[in-house]
Amino acid sequence: MLLLPHFSTKPHLLFSSLSSSSSSLRPRLPKFPFYPAYFTKSPSCPSIACHVSTTGGGGAAQMESSASVDSVTHDLKNQRLDTETETDGGDESKMTKKLKALEDLNWDHSFVRELPGDPRTDSIPREVLHACYTKVSPSAEVENPQLVAWSESVADSLELDPKEFERPDFPLFFSGATPLAGAVPYAQCYGGHQFGMWAGQLGDGRAITLGEILNLKSERWELQLKGAGKTPYSRFADGLAVLRSSIREFLCSEAMHFLGIPTTRALCLVTTGKFVTRDMFYDGNPKEEPGAIVCRVAQSFLRFGSYQIHASRGQEDLDIVRTLADYAIRHHFRHIENMNKSESLSFSTGDEDHSVVDLTSNKYAAWAVEVAERTASLVAQWQGVGFTHGVLNTDNMSILGLTIDYGPFGFLDAFDPSFTPNTTDLPGRRYCFANQPDIGLWNIAQFSTTLAAAKLIDDKEANYVMERYGTKFMDEYQAIMTKKLGLPKYNKQIISKLLNNMAVDKVDYTNFFRALSNVKADPSIPEDELLVPLKAVLLDIGKERKEAWISWVLSYIQELLSSGISDEERKALMNSVNPKYVLRNYLCQSAIDAAELGDFGEVRRLLKLMERPYDEQPGMEKYARLPPAWAYRPVNFQLVWRGPYAPRAEHPSILNMYTCIASTEHIIKRNVITCGSLRLSEMFPSLKFLRIVNGTAAEVVKVHGKILDNIIQHRIEEEDGKGRSC
């Protein structure tokens, strides 16, 4: 049985072997194939395997008899000491929250106090050995910084008085120009696998943590300034950030939180008043952009790579892996530290010998299992809302199961399992939407290998960690999709057919599920009226596709009839899990364009909108619309010419072409010089084809019908009449 049985059984992601630090760690990999059956292209990625029990044999029965299949995390949390439970539940309601000024924040510095640090405090780029951090102060140049936006929700968690945002010196504190009293700033050391390859030391190259704030509920919140200047981990970069990327991170951090998805948060965003040089398209044409700094907030910024870097440096640094694991468990997984060992939590591994893992006998194994489950749950929630992270390197994976490091992220517009928002990922699409579950497992495998290398878990426990990822992901994903469709129970056939239909017709992911709640569970509805509730989202479908959708809706209605709940009740339940508003890229870009001209109003409006993504919010409907024509901006690519008619150096005009955008009043001229393949249906959904004659866009023909799904072939017609295709 496949872990996602309603998708194609054709493997789409092949992984390489695990690192040799643990030679017997060779589990079998469960597949999470998010490509519908007609997708056959296979990106090339490294491969692992994982022991996931997918049959109904004795191993599964043993697991069910010893613990709930739903979540080991739940079982572990129920093992807390009585005193901790009383504190968590009873005292909170009696607490009187006292809002604080910046000077009164309750700082703690456990990370610096309890972990080994770099003896040097300069920011000269270098390899930092035997240390988890380097003390370094913000150094970004600042001139009349301005407060762009702020989150009162995050301020509430910090018990910070919202009136503090009105202080004229507030931007000075959060641009790093004025030190915050009580802060002990540092940059964290970590490594990571980037695009499947070990990259060595990475670290906080432009993020500087100020310290930890403790609130009355004993919650620990780290404050971090991103774009605050150079650190020893900056390598060849300047340690700065621009307003464009900072707005995206600020807004998406908060949008994900209000969608109910675990994430780092953002307290505020300020401009630095200085310009930063950036080559946004990596095409050799850098320009100056406004600088900015976002204050990120999380209970911890520890990543998989925080452990990997020390394990990679040999025997003498393996003790740091243990120290760092102890630190994480002590401060962020206290229920594991306080686990009652008189009550055993034993599980079958699913191996042929039905061996058993006892999590109460090894806190590191219990911790690794919870990290895996949190990661699996996070990825399942991403798939549910159509979120693609874009850069799932191991240094971008939080041990707390948080969405972290918002770079080239994107929410699905038209449903395309191969969608990636990361232009550098276009050739292989390693981090595309469909691959995220597999990549999550691959990253967990690297994390488990690190713990095994440090002798914190054995191979059997490492295999079980990955097994739990697979089981947890399937539990979560199936539950999410069942709720999204308002089904009484999981139905793989209904869901599989739906996703195939959506992919074929490029249906908008967010708007479709929101509209689906309008379908009535009434078998007497005439066939020619079945698609009326979906008319706004099923655009330009022909007769054949219309019949396919009618067939699906008929099956869907039959399934709904067994639910026993009213249409109104089901609609309310579905709308509570299917957002009306997500942070589409074009919404971000509109806010960025205005902010770069000094108008921060749209950033603030978007923040307020995203705080209630499941509500109708009358008057805000325009923010739920499909991307406008201008949003399909051309991306940089290189036409790869093959065959005997490849252009020679004496034809440089081919590299200087005009790219046309339909439905706009102007033509954008671009030099086409970077790498990657071109898929016109993603860039210009209203174009039929683009014919280039002697390097010039000579003809553009619009489609009168559905958006093309195939990759368009370009022809260069020369004076001799011989064509060149790419």
N, C-alpha and C positions, 0 to 999 in steps of 0.2 A: 504493500500500500504506500502510495506516495504521500508525503506530508501535506502537499496541496494537490489532492487527487483530481480536482476539477480543472487543472491546467494540463498542458501537454506533458507526456512522459518523456519527451526528447530532452536529454540533458543539455542545458544551455550555459553552464558555468563549470569549467574544469579547473580543479585546484592542484597545485603541486604538493609535494610532500612537506610535512612539518620539518622544522629545524632538527638537527641531529642531536640536540641536547638530551632528548629522551627517545632512544631508538625504538622502544616498544610502543610508543604512543602513535599508533596508526589506526585510529578509529574510522569507521565507515561514514561517509558524508551523507546526511539526508538532503534531498533536493527540495528547494522551494521554487518551483518553476512558475514564474509569474507571466511567462509568455503564453498567450493563447495558442491553440494547436497549429495555427497557420504560420507561426513564427519559427523559422529554422536556423537563423543566423546565430552562430555561437561565438561570443567574445572569448578571447584567450586569457585565462587567469590561472593562477596556481591552484593546486588541488590538495584536498585532505579528505579523510573519510571519518565517519562517526558511527559509533554503536548506538543507534536509535532503535528501540524495539517497536517495529511497525506491524507485527503480526499479533494475533490473539493468543499466543502460546503461553507457556508457564511463566516466562519472565514477566510478562505484563500482569499476569494474575498476582504474582508475588509482590509486584510494586503496588498494586491497588490494595492488597491486604495490609501493607505496612504503612502506607501514607496516601493521602489524597493525591490524585494525578494532577489536580488543578494547579497546585503551587507548593513547592518546598518552602518558598519564602513565607507563605502564610503559616505553615507548620512551625517554622523557626521562630517567627514573631510571637506565636502563642506560647513559646517556652520562656518568656521573660520572667524575671523575678517578680514576686508580688509587690515588693516595695516600688519597683519602677512603674508597674501598672497603676498603682495608686497615684503616683506623682503625675503620670501622663494624663490620667482621666479626672481625678478628683480635684486637684489643686487649680487646674487651669481656669475653671469657671469662677474661682474665687479671686483670681489675680486682677488687680487693677492696673491697666496699662497706663504708664506715664510716658507721654511723648517727650522726646529729648531734642535738645539742640545738638549741633555737630560736635561741640566741645564736650558734651556729656555722654557720648556714645560709650558703651561698655566694651572696650577692646580686649581681645585676648590674642595670644600669638603662639598657639600650640605647635603649629607647623615649624616655626623657627626655633621654638624652645625644645622640642622633642626629637628633631631630626638633624642629621649632620649637615652642616652648611659649608659653603666655599669660604676659605680664609681670606680671599681677596674680595674687595668691594668695588672694584672698577668695572667699567662696562666694555672693556676691550674684548672684541670677539675672540674666543678661545675655547679649547676643550676644558670642561670643568669636571674634574675627577673626584670620586668618593664623596659627592655632595648631592643633596636634593634641591638645593636652592643657592642663589647668590643674592646677598643684600645689595640693592641698587635703588637709587632714587629716580623719580621722574625727571626727565631732562628735555622734554619737548619745548621748543620755543613758543612763547605765548604772547599775544598782543591783543588786549581788549577782548578776552574770550566772552562768548555769549551762550546762554542756556537755550538750547533748541527745544528739548522736550524732557519730560520726567514722568516717572511712574509712581503714583500715590500708593498703588498696591504694594510695590516693593518697599516704599518708605514705611508703610504700615508694618511689614514683617520685621523691619529694622527698628521699629518704634521711634522713627524719626518724625519730628513734627513737620507736617507739610508746609508750614510757614517758612521753614528754612530755605525752600526753593526761591523765596522772594528776596533773600539776602543779596545785596549787590556783590558780596565777595564769594557767593556760592560757586560761580564759574571758575574762580581762581583756585578754589580747593579741588575741584574735580577736573581741572586741566593739569593738575600737578604743580602749578606755579606757586601755590602756597601750601606748605605741608599741613596735613590734618594732625591735630594734637592727638597723640597716642598711637599713631600709625607707625609700623615698622615695615617699610616696603621691601619687597624681594621679587625676584624672577625665578620661576621653577625650572628645574632641569629635567628633561625627559627626552626620549627618543621615539622611534616609531617606524612602522612599515608604511611606505608611501607607494600607492599603486602596486602593492604586492612585493616591493623590494625594500630590504632593510636600509634605512637612510642614516643610521647612526644618531649622533646627538642632534636634537632639534631645540626644544626648550622654548620658553617665553621670549620670543624675539622682539615683540613690541607690546607685551602685556606685563604690567607690574602690579602685583598684589599688595594692597595696603595693610592687610591684616584681617582679623576675624572679629565680627561683632556678635556678642552674646545677648539675646533678648530674655525677657522674663520667663519664657517657656523653655529656656536653656537651649534654644536653637542656635546653631553656629552658622553665621553667614560670612563668607569671604567677600571682600570688596576688591575689585581689580580694575585698573585703568588700562584700556586697550588703545594703543597709539601714543603712549606716554614717553617714548624715547628709546634709545639704544640700551641693550643689555648684553652680557657676554654671549647670549644665544642669538643675536641678531644676524650673525654671519655677515653677508655683504649688504644687508638692508639698512634702512635708516631708522627703523623702530617707530615709524609714524603711521597714521591712518588718515584716510580722506573722508570727507563728509558723506560721499556716496555710499561707501561700504559701511560706514558707521550707522547711517540711517537704516540700512537694510538689517543690520544686526540688532539694533535697538528695537525696531518694530517687530521683527520676527520672533525675538526672544519673548516679548510680551504676547504676541498673537498665539504662539504655541502654548503658552501657559493657560490662556483663556480658552483654548480648544480642549484643555484637559490633558495635554501631553507633557511629560516631564521635560524640563528644560532649564538651562541657566537663565537668569533674569537680567534685567537692565534697569538700573536706578535712574540714570540720567544720561543725556548726550549734550556735549558742549562743543562749540567751535573753538579753535585755537587762535583765530585771527591771522594765521599764517597760511601760506600756500605750500603744497607738497607736489613734487613732480612725479607723475605716474604715467606709465604707458598702458592705458586701460585695455587696448586691443592687442598688446604685444606685437605691434606691427612696425616698430621703429619710429613711431610718432608720439613721443611723450608730450604731455601738456601739464600745466599747473592746475591743481584742484584745491579747493578749500580744505584745510586740515581740520580734524575733529578727534575727539576722545569720547569713548563710551565707557561708562562705569558698569561693568558686568558684576553680577552677584550670584553666588551659588554656595551651597553648603560645603562643597569642595570642588576644586578644579583638578583633582587627581585623575589621571588618564591611564589607559593600559600602558602607554609608552613610559609613564613614570616608573613602572616596574621593569619594563623591558630594557631600559638603558643600563641599569645596574647589572642585570643578569648577563647582558652582552659583554660586560667588561671583565668577565672571568671570576675565579674563585674568591678573590679578595673582596669583591663587591657584592657577593651573594648575601652576606649578612644584612646589607642595606635593604634588599628585597624583603627580608623577614621583618626588619624594623619598620619599614614602610607599611607592610601588611598589618602589623600589630597596631600601628598608628590609625589606620583606616578603620579597623574593627573596633578599636577603643572609642573612637569619636563618632563614627558614622554607622556602625553596625553593632550597637551596644547589646541588642537582643542576642547576638551570637556570642559575645563575650560573656553574657550572663546566662547562657543556655543551661538548662537543668539536665545534668548528665545522668540522672537517675532514670530518665525516660528516654529510651533509645529511639533514634530516627534512622532506621535501616532501610536500604533500598536495593532492589535487584539492578544490576548494571545492564541487563539485556544481553550479556555475553552468552556463549553456548554453554558455559559451565554454571550459569546463573549465579555468579559471585555477587557478594553483598558489600555495599558501601555503608558504613555507619558514620553519619555526619556528626554525631555527638562525640565521637572519639577523636576528631580532628577539626578544630575550628577553622583552619584554613580551607579545608574541603567544603565545609558549610558556607563559608564566605564566598568561595569561587562559584558555588552553585547559585547563590543569590545574585552575584554579579551577572552570571549568565542569564538567569531568569529575568532580571530587570532589563537587560539588553534585549532579550527576545520580546518582552512585552513592549518595549519602546519601538522596536522596528515594526511590530504588528500594528501599533497605533499610527506610525507614519504611513503604512500602506493603507490604512483605513481612511485617512484624509487626503491621500494623494500627494504626500510630501516626499520630495527627493532631496537628500542632504547634499549630495554632489561630491564630497571629499571624505569618504569613510576610511581614512587612514587610521592606524591604531593609535596615533597621537591625538586623534579627534574622537576617541571613544571614552566616555566617562565611566568610572567604576561605580557611580551612583545610578547609572542608567538614565542620564540626562542627555537631551539634545545639546550639543556643545559645538562652538566654533562655526558660526554662520558665515559661510563664504558664498559660493555660487549655488545657493539653494534654489529650489523652485517648486511650486505647487503645480500639479497637472492641470492644464487647460483641457485640450482634446486628449482623450485617454490613449496613451501610447506607452506600453510597457517598456519600450526601449528608450524612453525619454531620459536625457541627462541635461542638467542645466550647466554643466561644466564643459566649456569648449575644449579644454585640454584632455578631456575624457572621451571625446567624440570618436577617435579611431577604434578603440576597443570597447567603449561603454561599460567599463568595469563597474562603475558606480551608478549605473542607470537604475530607474525605479524597480524594474523586475529583479535586479540582482541584489537588492539591499538585504533580504533575508539570508542569502548565501554568504554575503560579505560579512554580515554580523557574526555568523558562525565561524568564518575564517578568522576573524579578529579574536573571537573567544578562544579559538585553538591556539593562537599566538600567546594570549594571556595565560592559558593553562600550561603551555609549554614553559613559559617563564617561571611560573610557580613550581613546576616539576623540577626545573633546573636548580632552583634554590632549595630543593628537598622539602618543600612545604606540603606538597601533595604527591601521591604516587601515580603511576600510569593508569591504574584502574580508576582512581578518583578523577584524574584528568579526563578520561574517557566519559565518565559519568557526568561531569560538568557539561560536556558538549551534548550528551544525550538529553540532559535537562533543558538545554537551549531549544532543541528540536521539539520536545514535547510541549514546552511552555509556549513557543511561538504558535504551534498549531492550535492549542487551546484558545489563545488570545485572538488569533486571526479569524478562526471560525466563529467565535462569539461576536466579534466586531462586525463581520459581514452579515451574520444572521440579524443583528440589530439594525444594520443599515437598510436592509430590505424589509424589515418588519415581519420576518418569518417566525412561525411558531417554533421551528427547530432548524438546524443546519441542513441545507439541501445542496449538495455539491453540483448536481445537474443544473438546477436553476441558476446558481451563481456562475458556473462555468459558461453556460450559454450567454448569460447577460454580458459578462466581460468580453467574450468573443465578439458579440454584437457591437459593444461600445468601441472596441478597438477597430473593427472594420469601418465603422461610420464616424470615427474620430469624435465621439460624443463628449461634451464637456463633463468632466468627472464630478465636480462639485455641484453644478446646476442639475445634473441628471438625478442624483440621489435625493436632492431637495424636492424636485418635481415628482419623483416616484411616489411620495407620500400622498399625492392627489388621486392615485388610482384607487377605484372603489372595488371592494370584494363582492362584485355583483355579476354572476354568470349570465344574466339576461341582457347585458349591454350589447347592442348591435355591433357586429364586427367592424363596421366602418366608423364606429365612434370610440373604439378601444384606445386609439392613440391620441385622442384629444387632450388628455391630461399631460401628455409628453410632447405636444406639438412644439412648444418653445425650445425644446432641447434636441429634437430629432429633425435636423435641418437638411433640406435638399436630399432626401433619400428617395431612391427610385422605387418602382413597383416591386422588384424582387426583394429589396431590403425592407420595404414596408411589410411584405408578407412575413418575413423572418421576425420582425418585431411584433406583429400581431400574434404569431404563434407563441412567442415568448410570453407576452402579456396574458394570453389565455392560460398557459401553464402556471404563471405567477398567481393569477386570481384563484385558480383551483387550490393552490397551496395556502393562500391566505384564508380561504373558507374554513380551514380546520383550526384557525387560531382562536376562535371564540370571542374575539374582541371587536368592538365597533370600529368603523372607519375613522371616526373622529379620535378615538383613543389611540389607534395605531398611528395616525398622522402626527399626533403630539409626541409619541414615543420616537418615531423616526426623525422628526425635526429636532429632537433633543440630542441626536447623535450625528446628524447630517448638517453641517454648518451651511448657512446661507452665504457667509462671507469668509473668504480666506485671503491671505496676503499675496495676491497675484503679483507677478513681476511688474506689470504695467502700472499698478497702483503705487508700488514703491518708486518707480521711475518718475511718475508725476510729482510725487512728494519731493523727490531729489531735485528735479528740475526747478521747482519753486524755491526750495531751500537754498540752492546755489545762487539764487538771485536775492536772498535775504528774507524770503517769506517762509516762516516756519509753520504757518497755519495748517497746511495740508498734512504735515507730519503729525501734528497734534490731533487733527480730525481722524486720521487713520488709526491712531492709537485708541481713541475713544470708540471707534467703530469696532475694532478688533477685540475690545473688552467684552463684547456681547455678540459673538459670532453666530450663535444659534437663534437669536431673536430676529424678528422681521425688520425692526427699526424703520418704520415708515418714513419716507422722504430720503432714504439712503440707498434706494434700489439701484441707482446707477453704479454703485460699487460692486454689485453682483453680476454686472454685465460681462459678456465675453470681451476679450482684449480687442481694442479698436485696431484699425488697419495700421496705424503708425507704430503700434507695439511690435509688429513683425519686422523688426529692424534687421538689416543684413548683418550676418556675422562674418568674420574674416575666414576665408578658406583659400585653398590653393587648387586650381584646376590641374589635375594630374593627367598629362597627355601621354598616351602610349601608342606604339606602332610606328610605321615608317614616316608618318606625316607629322611627327612631333615638331613643335615650333622651334626655330633656330634662334640664336642670339640676336640675329639681325631683325627679328620681329618683336621688339620690346613692347609694342603697342598692345599685345595680347594681355600683358600684365596690368594694363591700365584701362579698366572697363567701367561702364556705367551700369549701376544696379538699380532697377526700377521697383518701386513699391506701388501696387495697385491701390486705387481709391485715395491716393494722396495727390496734392497739387504740385509736387516738386519731385525732382530726381536727385538722389544722393549719389555723389561721385565718391568711389572708394578705390584705393589701391589694394588689389587682391594678392596678398603675398604670404599669408600664414597657412599653416597646414591644417588638414582635416578634410573630411568628405562633406559634400553638400547635399542636403535633403531639402528640396525646394518646398515640399508640402509643409515643412515645419516653419520655414522662413516666410513664404509667400502663399498662404492657403487659398488666395483667390486668383492665382495665376495658372494658366494651363501649361504654357511653356515659355522659355526665354531663349530666343535664338540670337546668337552672337555672330556678327559678320565683321571680319577683320578687327576683332577686339572691341567692337562697339555694340551695345544692346540696341538692335535695330527694330525689334518687333516684340511686343508684349500682347498676349492674347488672354483674356479673362475666361474663366470657366463659367459656364452656365449649367450648373449641376453640382454634384458633390465634389468636395475637396479631394485632390489627387492623393493617393496613398503611395504610389510608386516613386522611386527616385528618378528624377528627370535626367535624360541624357542630353548633353549639350553638343551642338555641332558647330564647328567653325568652317565656314565655307570660304574658300580662297578663290582667287581669280581664275585658277585653273579648274575650278569646279570640284576639286577633290576635298572630301570632308574629313574632319578630325573629330573623334569622339573622346570623351573623357569618362 
